[in-house]
Every structure is written in structure tokens, then in C-alpha cells.
């Protein structure tokens, strides 16, 4: 005998799989694609581009951080002071 709970747990993955499936996607020219092999190409191409840009993003970050102004030595010394109990209390209270 099959219970209602068994039916729900059996159908749940099927329902989730249907909602997680990509049936249509827009390409770079704003054209809707429904062909599954074309959808795969677009998704793989998108993520390849994302992960290949990481090198240039790191290079850009190095260039931008080189332009940051330097802190004066007295200001650095103030930042390096240990936290007081009152500062910790105020920070926690402000959360």
C-alpha cells in the first residue's frame, strides 16, 4: 500500500527538476533560444567568460589600489591601537 507521504516524497524531485530546468534563454543578440544544445553552448560560454575575466579583474584591482592615497604615520598609529572595552561595547550595541 502506498501512502500519501510516499507519493509526495516521490514526486517532489520530479517537480523540482521541472522547475530547475532551463527551457529557454536569451543569447547575446537578445534572441530567445529553445534548442537544448544551443542553451548548453550559451551557458558554458557565459561561465568560461566569467572565469577567464578573473585574471584581468585582479590586474585591474592592482592598478586601482596603486592609486590609493597613503595614510600619514600618526593616523596609522591611531588605527593600530588596541580596542577599548567601551569601543567593543558600543560596536556590539550598535548591531
C-alpha positions in Angstrom: 0.0 0.0 0.0 1.3 3.4 -1.0 0.8 6.3 1.5 0.3 9.9 0.7 3.7 10.7 2.2 5.4 8.3 -0.1 3.7 9.9 -3.1 4.7 13.4 -2.0 8.4 12.4 -1.5 8.4 10.5 -4.8 7.0 13.4 -6.8 9.0 16.2 -5.1 12.3 15.6 -7.0 10.3 15.4 -10.3 8.6 18.7 -9.6 11.9 20.3 -8.5 13.6 19.0 -11.6 10.9 20.5 -13.8 11.3 24.0 -12.2 15.2 23.8 -12.3 15.3 23.1 -16.0 16.2 25.9 -18.4 13.9 25.6 -21.4 14.6 29.0 -23.0 17.3 31.6 -22.7 18.3 34.8 -24.5 21.5 34.9 -26.4 23.9 37.9 -26.8 21.7 39.4 -29.5 18.5 39.2 -27.4 17.1 36.3 -29.4 15.3 33.6 -27.4 16.9 30.2 -27.9 14.9 27.0 -27.2 17.3 24.4 -28.6 18.9 22.5 -25.8 22.3 22.2 -27.4 22.4 26.0 -28.1 21.3 26.6 -24.4 24.2 24.5 -23.3 26.7 26.4 -25.5 25.4 29.7 -24.2 25.7 28.7 -20.5 29.1 27.2 -20.9 30.3 30.2 -22.9 29.0 32.6 -20.3 30.8 30.8 -17.4 34.0 30.5 -19.4 33.9 34.2 -20.0 33.2 34.9 -16.3 36.1 32.8 -15.1 38.6 34.0 -17.7 38.0 37.6 -16.7 39.3 36.8 -13.2 42.9 37.4 -14.3 42.0 40.8 -15.8 40.0 41.7 -12.7 42.9 41.0 -10.5 45.1 43.1 -12.7 42.6 46.0 -12.6 42.4 45.7 -8.8 46.2 46.1 -8.6 46.2 49.1 -10.8 43.4 50.8 -8.8 44.9 50.1 -5.4 48.2 51.6 -6.5 46.3 54.9 -6.8 45.1 54.9 -3.2 46.5 57.8 -1.1 48.9 56.8 1.7 47.9 57.3 5.3 50.0 59.5 7.5 52.1 57.8 10.2 50.2 59.3 13.1 46.9 58.1 11.6 48.3 54.6 11.2 49.4 54.6 14.8 45.9 55.5 16.0 44.5 52.7 13.9 46.9 50.2 15.4 45.9 51.0 19.0 44.1 48.1 20.8 40.3 48.3 21.1 38.9 49.5 24.4 36.2 47.7 26.3 33.9 50.7 25.7 34.5 50.6 21.9 33.7 46.9 21.8 30.5 47.5 23.9 29.4 50.3 21.6 30.1 48.2 18.5 28.0 45.3 19.9 25.2 47.6 21.0 25.1 49.2 17.5 24.4 45.8 15.8 
